[in-house]
Structures are given as structure tokens and as C-alpha cells.
């Protein structure tokens, strides 16, 4: 990650969220993404906003060309949003976004009005983001930044320093991050979450399936390596469930594109590379 720039994958994710906002029948709404993006991603999303018909046709072509796989990012975002809002409705009043990148949930979800949001990320990433949200008003009750390096620092300690209340039921979003960390760092972060998660707290964590024998997975692994963000950790559903079980969590759901495509788009799509687990602190 270069000084003054977000990580490449953070820009990709925010850019795709921004683009997906302006297609016909959009399943997500992230109008904040455009404000956070560097050029030329910002110009691209701006063009989509001005010419929604064109971006809709482009989206339809990408959907056809990839056999529905290009819908993964908005599907993932919508699935996590729905799970988050259900937890907030059930009384969660703290949200921890791990590896927040250019996440804009604190600014785009009015349902977080009674929620304190903690964005945990590398200091360089936060140095890029904070000036770009300085003039924006959060929907959340409060937004706190927690600078941390998952490979080296204890998450529980960093949350304590930011005033996190370990007695409160909370939600942890860990979206699009575990695959870029070492297995040891993933395990250390789970221990840090477990050390401060009250009973009933929920973790929403995505992970890459073991992809060595999947052609699409091999292509994506190569692409990410070219932008210096190689995939280092992949897991099976059984492995990630065991990891969370060691921390005192029960995995209550494990879903990916097949389930999301059926739920949000009303069609079948059997392929998935990344899945989302819902783990509840017992």
C-alpha cells in the first residue's frame, strides 16, 4: 500500500459498489463510494451516475460473459448489510469493521443511528480515508478509527484503547480480508474478537475456499499477486467453523453466491469462490 493511496483491492471493491448502485434493479445503494475513491475510479463511478442506462447495459453484458459471477460483490455487500441490520434490530449497539478499507456503512445506513462504529485498519489506509470523510456526517451515532496491523498487533488491546465496551452485544464485519492475511494472523484476530465479544455478539466473516484446483480461482490468485495483494489463506467450511469454535463461537450460517443469487436475484448460480460465515458468541 502506497502512502496517499488506498490498497488496490479496497479501491476495486468501493468502485464496484459505486457502479452497482447505478444499475437498473440495484440491490445495494452506496452513493458514498464515489466520494472516497481516487482517480480514475471516481471518474468511472461518476460517469455511471450520469449515464445509468449505459452502465446497466455494461452490467448486463458482464453478467452474461461471466455467467453471473460479476454479481458477487453487490451480492456479498447486500448479504452482509441484511445480517448487520438484523443484528442491530436485535439490540447490537456496536459495530466493528475489520480491515475497513473504503467501507461506507457508517455513512450510508441510517439504521446505525444508535450504533458506535469502530473502523479497524492499517494506519496508511486510514490516513488516506480520513480526509475524504471529514466533511461527511455519519449516520452512525459515532465513528471511531482504530489503527492496527493484523499481522503484528493485538486486536483486543486496540479496541480497549478506542473505548470499546466489551459488555455490549456487538457485530464484527470481516469482509474480504482473511484471504490476504497469514493463517497465524487470522487465528490471532479471532482470538482478539473472542476476548472482547459479549455473549450473543455476531461475526460476519468472508473467506476464500481452497481454490488451487479451480480455474477461476487460479486466475484470481494470479491477478491479486500482480497488484501485490496475494491470497495467502484459504479454508474449507469445516476449517473456518473449527477456528471460530475454538474462540467460543457457533457458526449458524455459511453462504455464498448460490444462496445469495437465489435470494436477491431470483435465479440459480452454482459457482462461488468466497463464502460468508455468521458466527455467534455463545
C-alpha positions in Angstrom: 0.0 0.0 0.0 1.5 3.3 -1.1 1.3 6.5 1.0 -1.6 8.6 0.0 -3.3 5.8 -1.9 -5.8 3.1 -0.8 -5.0 -0.5 -1.4 -5.8 -1.7 -4.9 -8.4 -4.1 -3.7 -10.1 -1.5 -1.4 -10.4 0.8 -4.5 -11.8 -2.1 -6.6 -14.4 -3.0 -4.0 -15.6 0.5 -3.4 -15.6 1.2 -7.2 -17.7 -1.9 -7.9 -20.1 -0.9 -5.1 -20.4 2.6 -6.6 -21.0 1.1 -10.1 -23.6 -1.4 -8.8 -25.5 1.4 -7.2 -26.5 2.9 -10.6 -27.7 -0.1 -12.5 -31.4 -0.9 -13.0 -32.7 -3.1 -10.2 -29.8 -2.3 -8.0 -29.6 -4.5 -4.8 -27.3 -2.1 -3.0 -27.0 1.6 -2.6 -23.5 3.0 -1.9 -23.5 6.6 -3.1 -20.7 7.4 -0.7 -18.2 5.2 -2.5 -17.7 7.9 -5.2 -16.5 10.4 -2.6 -13.9 8.0 -1.2 -12.3 6.8 -4.4 -9.1 8.0 -6.0 -9.0 9.0 -9.7 -9.7 7.3 -12.1 -12.1 5.1 -10.2 -14.0 8.2 -9.0 -14.5 9.4 -12.6 -15.7 6.0 -13.7 -18.4 5.9 -10.9 -19.3 9.5 -11.7 -19.9 8.5 -15.4 -22.1 5.6 -14.2 -24.2 8.0 -12.1 -24.6 10.4 -15.1 -25.3 7.6 -17.6 -27.2 4.8 -15.8 -28.5 3.3 -19.0 -25.0 2.6 -20.3 -23.7 1.1 -17.1 -26.8 -1.1 -16.9 -26.1 -2.5 -20.3 -22.5 -3.0 -19.4 -23.5 -4.7 -16.2 -25.8 -7.0 -18.2 -23.0 -7.9 -20.6 -20.6 -8.6 -17.7 -23.3 -10.8 -16.1 -23.7 -12.7 -19.3 -20.0 -13.0 -20.0 -19.1 -14.3 -16.5 -22.2 -16.5 -16.1 -23.4 -14.4 -13.2 -20.1 -14.2 -11.4 -19.7 -10.5 -11.8 -22.6 -10.0 -9.4 -20.6 -11.4 -6.5 -19.5 -8.1 -4.9 -23.0 -6.5 -4.7 -24.4 -9.8 -3.5 -21.8 -10.0 -0.8 -22.5 -6.4 0.3 -26.2 -6.9 0.4 -26.0 -10.2 2.4 -23.7 -8.6 5.0 -25.9 -5.4 5.2 -29.0 -7.6 5.8 -27.3 -9.6 8.5 -25.9 -6.5 10.2 -29.3 -4.7 10.2 -31.0 -7.8 11.7 -28.4 -7.8 14.5 -28.9 -4.1 15.1 -32.7 -4.6 15.2 -32.0 -7.4 17.8 -30.1 -5.0 20.1 -26.5 -4.8 18.9 -25.1 -1.3 19.5 -21.5 -1.6 18.5 -20.2 -2.4 15.0 -16.5 -3.3 14.4 -15.4 -3.2 10.8 -12.2 -5.2 10.5 -10.0 -4.2 7.6 -12.5 -1.4 6.8 -10.8 -0.1 3.7 -13.3 2.2 1.9 -16.3 0.8 3.7 -19.1 3.4 4.0 -21.6 1.7 6.2 -21.3 4.3 8.9 -22.4 6.9 6.4 -25.0 5.1 4.3 -27.1 3.0 6.8 -29.5 5.2 8.8 -30.3 2.1 10.9 -27.0 2.6 12.6 -28.2 5.8 14.3 -27.8 4.3 17.8 -24.7 2.4 17.0 -21.0 3.2 17.6 -18.9 2.1 14.7 -15.2 1.1 15.1 -13.2 1.0 11.8 -10.1 -1.1 12.3 -7.5 -0.8 9.6 -3.8 -0.2 8.8 -2.7 3.4 9.6 -1.7 4.1 6.0 -5.2 3.2 4.8 -6.8 5.3 7.4 -4.5 8.3 6.6 -5.9 8.1 3.1 -9.6 7.8 4.1 -10.0 10.2 7.0 -9.6 13.5 5.0 -12.1 12.2 2.5 -14.8 11.7 5.1 -14.0 14.8 7.1 -16.9 16.8 5.7 -19.4 13.9 5.8 -21.9 13.4 8.6 -22.1 9.7 9.7 -25.5 8.0 10.0 -24.0 6.1 13.0 -24.1 7.6 16.5 -20.3 7.8 16.4 -17.4 6.7 14.2 -14.1 5.8 15.8 -10.9 4.9 14.0 -8.7 2.1 15.4 -5.3 1.9 13.7 -4.0 -1.7 13.8 -1.8 -4.1 11.8 -3.5 -7.6 12.0 -0.2 -9.3 11.4 1.5 -7.8 14.4 -0.9 -6.2 16.9 -3.4 -7.5 19.4 -6.9 -6.5 18.3 -8.4 -6.7 21.8 -5.9 -4.2 23.1 -6.5 -1.8 20.2 -10.3 -1.9 20.8 -9.8 -1.3 24.5 -7.8 1.8 23.7 -10.6 3.1 21.5 -13.2 2.8 24.3 -14.9 -0.4 23.1 -17.4 -1.7 25.6 -16.9 -5.5 25.9 -20.2 -5.9 27.9 -22.3 -4.8 24.9 -23.6 -7.2 22.2 -21.7 -6.2 19.0 -21.4 -7.0 15.4 -18.0 -7.7 13.7 -17.8 -7.4 9.9 -14.7 -9.0 8.4 -15.3 -8.6 4.7 -12.8 -9.5 2.0 -9.8 -9.6 4.4 -9.0 -13.1 5.7 -7.6 -14.3 2.4 -4.9 -11.6 2.5 -3.7 -12.5 6.0 -1.4 -15.2 7.1 -3.1 -18.2 8.9 -1.5 -17.1 12.1 -2.9 -13.5 11.8 -6.4 -14.9 11.1 -6.2 -17.0 14.2 -4.8 -14.1 16.3 -7.7 -11.9 15.1 -10.3 -14.5 16.0 -8.7 -14.7 19.5 -8.9 -10.9 19.8 -12.5 -10.8 18.8 -13.3 -13.6 21.2 -11.5 -11.8 24.0 -13.9 -8.8 23.8 -17.1 -10.3 22.3 -20.1 -10.4 24.7 -22.5 -13.3 24.6 -24.7 -13.0 21.5 -22.2 -10.9 19.5 -22.1 -11.8 15.8 -19.1 -12.1 13.5 -19.8 -11.8 9.7 -16.6 -13.1 8.1 -15.9 -13.9 4.5 -13.3 -16.4 3.4 -11.9 -17.9 0.2 -12.5 -21.6 -0.4 -9.5 -23.7 -1.3 -9.0 -22.7 -4.9 -5.9 -24.5 -6.2 -7.9 -26.8 -8.5 -10.5 -24.1 -9.6 -9.6 -22.4 -12.9 -11.3 -19.2 -11.9 -9.6 -19.3 -8.5 -6.2 -19.7 -10.2 -6.9 -16.7 -12.4 -7.9 -14.5 -9.4 -4.9 -15.6 -7.4 -2.6 -14.6 -10.3 -4.4 -11.2 -10.7 -4.2 -10.4 -6.9 -0.5 -11.3 -6.9 0.1 -8.8 -9.7 -1.2 -5.9 -7.5 0.9 -7.1 -4.5 -2.1 -8.4 -2.6 -1.6 -12.2 -2.9 -4.0 -14.7 -1.5 -2.3 -16.4 1.5 -5.1 -18.1 3.4 -7.9 -20.3 2.1 -10.2 -22.5 4.1 -12.9 -25.2 3.9 -16.3 -24.6 5.7 -15.2 -27.2 8.3 -11.9 -25.4 8.9 -13.4 -22.0 9.5 -16.1 -23.4 11.7 -13.5 -25.1 13.8 -11.5 -21.9 14.0 -14.4 -20.0 15.4 -15.5 -22.8 17.7 -12.1 -22.6 19.4 -12.9 -18.9 20.1 -16.3 -19.8 21.6 -18.5 -19.1 18.6 -21.1 -21.3 16.8 -21.3 -20.9 13.0 -25.0 -20.6 12.3 -24.8 -19.9 8.6 -22.3 -20.4 5.8 -23.4 -18.9 2.4 -22.1 -17.8 -0.9 -23.2 -16.9 -4.4 -25.6 -19.8 -4.9 -27.7 -18.8 -1.9 -27.4 -15.0 -2.5 -28.2 -15.2 -6.2 -31.4 -17.2 -5.4 -32.4 -14.9 -2.6 -31.7 -11.5 -4.2 -31.9 -12.1 -8.0 -34.3 -15.0 -8.2 -32.2 -17.3 -10.3 -29.7 -20.1 -9.9 -25.9 -19.7 -10.0 -23.9 -22.7 -8.7 -20.5 -21.1 -8.6 -18.8 -19.5 -5.6 -15.2 -18.7 -4.6 -15.9 -16.7 -1.4 -18.3 -17.5 1.3 -19.7 -15.7 4.3 -20.0 -17.3 7.8 -22.2 -16.0 10.6 -20.6 -16.9 13.9 -22.5 -16.2 17.2 -20.7 -15.9 20.6 -22.0 -18.5 23.0 
